[in-house]
Amino acid sequence: MPEEKTFTESEAHLHFAKQYNGKTWGLLDKPDRTSEENEMMLDYAHASLAHWRVVGTAVHQQRGEWMIARVHTLLENGEPALRHARRVAELTESHKSEMSDFDFAFAYESLARAYALNGEKVEAKKIIGMAQKAGEAIAD
């Protein structure tokens, strides 16, 4: 039997934030998900963000919100996709100095996808231009 590990509360939150983030990515990358896997993917994304809210920074929260917006977009859940994408944009704007260059591109990408999903094509086209410009500014 493997040795049992003990964690502080913060270590446990960090462990589960990373674990659920990885589980979400695994399902995001899976081409043929079942409806049950889609539900699990959404649960995992929310769980990851819940743990990041305890031990993470604004960057972790921004990226967690992005992941939730992305999952909702993939599942074609328009209103929650847009709500979380707007939250990504708010966090990106209010914590600019903490963000990496790619966080800006991903924030705009998230908004553009959510607007498009919700039938707001003019807004989506405007934002996608901003995403492309931010993407071109990524150093690596």
Secondary structure, DSSP 8 states (H G I E B T S, - for coil): --------HHHHHHHHHHHHHHHHHHHHT-SS--HHHHHHHHHHHHHHHHHHHHH--HHHHHHHHHHHHHHHHHTT-HHHHHHHHHHHHHHHHHTGGGS-HHHHHHHHHHHHHHHHHTT-HHHHHHHHHHHHHHHHT---
